[in-house]
């Protein structure tokens, strides 16, 4: 584990930013390596996404993502709408299935 922590710290020192999505689901070894590396000189280079804020988190450490409105989902869909309305249909279906919660998008099949 010390080797992995040292390697991660070297990457962070080189300007790499780590995004750990669904960090509460990481295995314990990966979570510990991230925690050890966060205790280094630049803990902000490791961004963890969590379903809930960790106990004792300060407000400046937490960015809360609210569910998106249906209209906010339209820009990523780039297709002609004159005849088939594919964009609106795709956006509407995505919004119905996720209720605008971006965390639910990764579970769609």
C-alpha beads as a LAMMPS data file, in Angstrom:
LAMMPS data file: protein, C-alpha beads

109 atoms
108 bonds

1 atom types
1 bond types

-500.0 500.0 xlo xhi
-500.0 500.0 ylo yhi
-500.0 500.0 zlo zhi

Masses

1 110.0

Atoms # bond

1 1 1 0.000 0.000 0.000
2 1 1 2.924 2.343 0.673
3 1 1 4.067 1.901 -2.927
4 1 1 0.630 2.801 -4.322
5 1 1 0.404 5.858 -2.052
6 1 1 3.865 7.029 -3.131
7 1 1 2.987 6.557 -6.813
8 1 1 -0.277 8.445 -6.419
9 1 1 1.452 11.304 -4.573
10 1 1 4.023 11.506 -7.387
11 1 1 1.227 11.783 -9.950
12 1 1 -0.509 14.447 -7.893
13 1 1 2.765 16.380 -7.577
14 1 1 2.977 16.290 -11.376
15 1 1 -0.375 18.026 -11.703
16 1 1 -2.728 15.062 -12.079
17 1 1 -6.201 15.370 -10.580
18 1 1 -7.970 12.202 -9.433
19 1 1 -11.747 11.845 -9.590
20 1 1 -13.036 8.963 -7.477
21 1 1 -16.650 8.476 -8.519
22 1 1 -18.909 6.721 -5.991
23 1 1 -16.042 6.786 -3.498
24 1 1 -18.105 5.047 -0.829
25 1 1 -18.112 1.970 -3.080
26 1 1 -14.311 1.736 -3.425
27 1 1 -12.611 -1.301 -1.962
28 1 1 -10.940 -0.587 1.367
29 1 1 -7.388 -0.647 -0.047
30 1 1 -8.143 1.928 -2.755
31 1 1 -10.018 4.096 -0.257
32 1 1 -7.062 3.990 2.130
33 1 1 -4.575 4.913 -0.607
34 1 1 -6.755 7.903 -1.514
35 1 1 -7.014 8.948 2.131
36 1 1 -3.255 8.693 2.617
37 1 1 -2.613 10.705 -0.548
38 1 1 -5.169 13.326 0.551
39 1 1 -3.064 13.929 3.639
40 1 1 -0.293 15.179 1.317
41 1 1 0.465 18.762 0.277
42 1 1 -2.552 19.218 -2.059
43 1 1 -5.636 17.294 -0.907
44 1 1 -7.817 19.253 -3.363
45 1 1 -6.240 17.291 -6.240
46 1 1 -8.362 14.290 -5.193
47 1 1 -12.068 14.804 -5.802
48 1 1 -14.456 12.224 -4.367
49 1 1 -18.093 11.955 -5.339
50 1 1 -20.307 10.598 -2.577
51 1 1 -24.017 10.044 -2.194
52 1 1 -23.973 11.927 1.119
53 1 1 -21.502 14.316 2.709
54 1 1 -19.093 12.600 5.094
55 1 1 -19.584 13.226 8.824
56 1 1 -17.789 16.363 9.955
57 1 1 -17.353 17.764 6.437
58 1 1 -17.030 21.544 6.329
59 1 1 -19.407 23.414 3.986
60 1 1 -16.502 24.595 1.786
61 1 1 -15.559 20.950 1.220
62 1 1 -18.951 19.920 -0.148
63 1 1 -20.572 20.748 -3.480
64 1 1 -24.143 19.505 -3.638
65 1 1 -25.588 18.554 -7.017
66 1 1 -29.319 19.047 -7.279
67 1 1 -31.492 17.164 -9.777
68 1 1 -31.529 18.780 -13.219
69 1 1 -34.573 20.194 -14.933
70 1 1 -35.539 18.532 -18.202
71 1 1 -34.413 21.588 -20.203
72 1 1 -30.884 21.306 -18.766
73 1 1 -30.537 17.854 -20.348
74 1 1 -31.114 19.118 -23.916
75 1 1 -27.678 20.569 -24.863
76 1 1 -25.798 17.229 -25.024
77 1 1 -28.282 15.878 -27.567
78 1 1 -27.300 17.304 -30.965
79 1 1 -29.555 16.092 -33.755
80 1 1 -32.108 17.567 -36.164
81 1 1 -35.571 17.966 -34.661
82 1 1 -37.608 19.200 -37.592
83 1 1 -39.299 15.910 -38.384
84 1 1 -38.649 13.188 -35.827
85 1 1 -38.129 15.193 -32.598
86 1 1 -35.472 12.713 -31.499
87 1 1 -33.739 15.211 -29.241
88 1 1 -36.870 16.076 -27.268
89 1 1 -37.892 12.435 -27.039
90 1 1 -34.449 11.335 -25.821
91 1 1 -34.260 14.149 -23.274
92 1 1 -37.759 13.431 -22.004
93 1 1 -37.013 9.702 -21.633
94 1 1 -33.732 10.431 -19.831
95 1 1 -35.452 12.838 -17.463
96 1 1 -38.340 10.421 -16.789
97 1 1 -35.928 7.567 -15.990
98 1 1 -33.580 9.638 -13.781
99 1 1 -35.846 12.416 -12.435
100 1 1 -32.909 14.698 -13.237
101 1 1 -30.601 12.964 -10.753
102 1 1 -27.251 12.546 -12.539
103 1 1 -26.267 9.745 -10.146
104 1 1 -29.042 7.565 -11.568
105 1 1 -27.824 7.906 -15.166
106 1 1 -25.041 5.365 -14.719
107 1 1 -27.540 2.633 -13.823
108 1 1 -29.674 2.899 -16.978
109 1 1 -29.747 -0.100 -19.283

Bonds

1 1 1 2
2 1 2 3
3 1 3 4
4 1 4 5
5 1 5 6
6 1 6 7
7 1 7 8
8 1 8 9
9 1 9 10
10 1 10 11
11 1 11 12
12 1 12 13
13 1 13 14
14 1 14 15
15 1 15 16
16 1 16 17
17 1 17 18
18 1 18 19
19 1 19 20
20 1 20 21
21 1 21 22
22 1 22 23
23 1 23 24
24 1 24 25
25 1 25 26
26 1 26 27
27 1 27 28
28 1 28 29
29 1 29 30
30 1 30 31
31 1 31 32
32 1 32 33
33 1 33 34
34 1 34 35
35 1 35 36
36 1 36 37
37 1 37 38
38 1 38 39
39 1 39 40
40 1 40 41
41 1 41 42
42 1 42 43
43 1 43 44
44 1 44 45
45 1 45 46
46 1 46 47
47 1 47 48
48 1 48 49
49 1 49 50
50 1 50 51
51 1 51 52
52 1 52 53
53 1 53 54
54 1 54 55
55 1 55 56
56 1 56 57
57 1 57 58
58 1 58 59
59 1 59 60
60 1 60 61
61 1 61 62
62 1 62 63
63 1 63 64
64 1 64 65
65 1 65 66
66 1 66 67
67 1 67 68
68 1 68 69
69 1 69 70
70 1 70 71
71 1 71 72
72 1 72 73
73 1 73 74
74 1 74 75
75 1 75 76
76 1 76 77
77 1 77 78
78 1 78 79
79 1 79 80
80 1 80 81
81 1 81 82
82 1 82 83
83 1 83 84
84 1 84 85
85 1 85 86
86 1 86 87
87 1 87 88
88 1 88 89
89 1 89 90
90 1 90 91
91 1 91 92
92 1 92 93
93 1 93 94
94 1 94 95
95 1 95 96
96 1 96 97
97 1 97 98
98 1 98 99
99 1 99 100
100 1 100 101
101 1 101 102
102 1 102 103
103 1 103 104
104 1 104 105
105 1 105 106
106 1 106 107
107 1 107 108
108 1 108 109
